[in-house]
Amino acid sequence: MNKQPIGIFDSGVGGTSIWKEVQQLLPNEDMIYLADSKNAPYGPKGKAAILDLSIKNTDYLINQGCKLIVVACNTATTNAIDYLRLNYNLPFIGIEPAIKPAALHSKTHTIGILATKGTLSSKLFHKTSLLFASTTNIIEQHGNGIVELIESGKLYSDEMKALLSIYLKPMVEADIDYLVLGCTHYPYLIPILIELLPAQIKIIDSGEAVAKQTKHVLVENNLLNTQHRFGQTEFFTNTNPEVMKALLGHSQRVSHLDF
């Protein structure tokens, strides 16, 4: 089993930000990345639809022999991971917004979170907020339209900058000192966010923590690949592969898969 691939799925190309962190920490692992861009974003969908999509993605990755699955989508994690862990016999790694470190280190006791509606309205998000940030003022903002722009290849467009300026304004006015990115698409926004935000505001996402947890679970379950070669990743998308190629670099091969 230890030579089997790690499976990663997301509601599109955003989870490649998680893939990069996992690949950097675990360079010997083979991986399969599934981008369900046809159904992006998951955020506005109801819990039942998100669960159905998560099951579909999981079934595909299990049929490809994956030994562990990273749910590289905040919305899918908050709405489906409990069900997946209960009904499938392999480890799942989920993703939550990095509220805990932001709240612990905030000097202004005010943090911002940019996330999808599906994440911000979930029980898991509210539970985490109460547990780690009960004395912290959290300025929440739905990132409506961001995923759609990224998925259509408009990451660095004027439209994106204008949208982010609107979303960031109330956070800056509230004196946040940490901005938590609550969607795996959003780390690709960091160059624009640095340009738009005051220098003292720190940006934080979950990628590194997810990679460390993935390694921990692999070691714990004796699933770590000890092969002496660099692992290979197969990338699949059910829309135009060129959008993902642009984010990954054109040296990566991305295949179209109708799923």
Helices and strands as residue ranges (DSSP letters): E 6-10, H 16-25, E 31-35, G 37-39, H 47-63, E 68-71, H 74-87, E 92-93, H 99-105, E 110-115, H 117-120, H 123-132, E 137-142, H 146-151, H 158-173, E 178-182, G 186-189, H 190-196, E 202-204, H 207-220, E 233-237, H 241-248, E 254-256
